[in-house]
Amino acid sequence: MKVRKYEGIGPLAGRVLTIFAIVFLVQNFPYTYDQCNGDQGTAPYQDFIDRVTNRGGLVFWAHPEIEVNRIISKPPLKVRMQTEAYHNGLLYTGFSAFYEGMEFIIPPGGIWDRVLEQYATGIRDHPVWAIAEGDVEGDHFSPELSQTVFLLESFTREDALRALESGRIYATAGPNGPHVSLDAYELRSANGEQTAYMGQTLQSGTPVTLHVEVSLSGPVAESTLSVNVIKNGRSVREVKGTGSVAIEWTDEDLPPGRLHVYRVDVHAPKQSGVLTNPIFADRRARLACASYGS
């Protein structure tokens, strides 16, 4: 049997690893967070989000309704793992609505509407957007079951990222999701001179008109669908139709001093549907002018 003496990784490799270690230590100074100073809440996560967004990145929460609340025990040690609600404090780009966001987040008055209300009333600096995700469990998940549709000016990586950042996207879900078409979705001023689309803000007084058109195609072209218009977290219009639905709704109830939030939730056969991102009507400037002149 031949025995060789172990010579380690060599002096050069050791120096290289030492240099990398020093760089990582310096980069993370000061050492704000560690596991030895108790519960630090959401601060470490917000710090991570800020690092990403300050470098031009985007942060979306995957499967946000998945609950983690369990205890791992290996005597004599015991560790509790628990996911706290994140929506009240963290500032992020968006979240995954389908499929792990359907129970508590996207229904009218749910978590998403409460977060949008914080933006509409000035508590948050920016809204959060909904996307779809592939929540894969096993090898049988079809990408068609959950898709994010981009509204692009050009088919480029840069414009796709801008669409994600600005809310020019909507989510589809279910086996018939690809057969549900959002043909029109816009908010117009009373004189028709201004129009805002998904993710945009309409600078206008009252009233405003919301125009929505949705149609079905393929195997569900003659099926029933329903279109639910949600304003400021409340369902204000629900229209059902066969094959297609068109809504032209004029809203005169726009109190000043805030943004008003409009979004649309479409339900089609076999638990399929479309979830839009919101359009905003801005009534803050009107209040400022009235206060200044009084």
Secondary structure, 3 states (H helix, E strand, C coil): CCCCCCCCCCHHHHHHHHHHHHHHHHHCCCCCCCCCCCCCCCHHHHHHHHHHHHCCCCCEECCCCCCCEEEEEECCEEEEEECCCCCCCCCCCEEEEECCCCCCCCCCCCHHHHHHHHHHCCCCCCCCEEEECCCCCCCCCCHHHEEEEECCCCCCHHHHHHHHHHCCEEEEECCCHHHEEEEEEEEEECCCCCEECCCCEEECCCCEEEEEEEEECHHHCCCEEEEEEEECCEEEEEEEEECEEEEEEEECCCCCCCEEEEEEEEEECCCEEEEECCEEEECHHHHHHHHHHC
